[in-house]
Amino acid sequence: MRKHSIIFIGLDTHKEFIEVAYAEDGRENSPVHLGRVPSTKVQLRKLARKFESKYPQATLHFVYEAGPCGY
């Protein structure tokens, strides 16, 4: 397995759920859509732990789209 230095995790946030996708570093890698997770602290912690275990040496960058109500 190739070691990645940065993993970008995109979050499209909604009141009840969050759509999640991620992209490994490098232009040759396509984004991967993981699906929906509930909008709870517990689920976000679980998601972060999942990425920490899958990519233990990588820096995780969580990003989201700011909406009309700010960020």
C-alpha positions in Angstrom: 0.0 0.0 0.0 1.3 3.4 -0.9 1.8 5.8 2.0 -0.2 9.0 1.7 0.9 12.3 3.3 -2.4 14.1 3.0 -6.0 12.9 2.8 -8.7 15.4 2.0 -12.1 14.5 3.5 -15.0 16.5 2.0 -18.1 17.1 4.1 -21.4 18.3 2.6 -23.3 19.2 5.7 -27.0 19.1 6.2 -29.2 19.3 9.4 -29.8 15.5 9.6 -26.9 14.0 7.7 -23.5 14.6 6.1 -22.4 13.4 2.7 -18.8 12.3 2.8 -16.1 11.9 0.1 -12.4 11.7 0.3 -9.4 12.1 -2.0 -5.9 10.8 -1.5 -2.9 13.1 -2.3 -1.8 13.2 -5.9 -3.5 14.2 -9.1 -3.8 10.6 -10.3 -6.2 9.7 -7.5 -9.9 10.1 -8.0 -12.3 11.2 -5.2 -14.2 8.4 -3.5 -17.8 8.9 -2.3 -18.4 7.2 1.1 -22.1 8.1 1.4 -24.1 9.6 4.2 -23.5 9.6 8.0 -25.8 11.1 10.6 -25.0 14.6 11.7 -23.9 13.7 15.2 -20.7 14.2 17.2 -20.5 10.4 17.8 -20.7 9.7 14.0 -18.1 12.3 13.2 -15.7 10.9 15.8 -16.2 7.4 14.4 -15.5 8.8 10.9 -12.3 10.5 12.0 -11.1 7.2 13.8 -11.9 5.3 10.6 -9.6 7.5 8.6 -6.9 7.6 11.3 -6.8 3.8 11.3 -6.8 3.5 7.5 -4.1 6.2 7.0 -2.1 6.2 10.2 0.8 8.3 8.8 -1.3 10.8 6.9 -2.4 14.3 7.8 -6.2 14.5 7.6 -7.8 17.6 6.2 -11.5 17.9 6.8 -13.1 20.4 4.5 -16.7 21.6 3.8 -18.7 23.9 1.7 -19.6 27.1 3.5 -23.2 28.1 2.9 -25.3 31.3 3.0 -25.4 31.1 6.8 -21.6 31.3 7.2 -19.1 28.7 8.3 
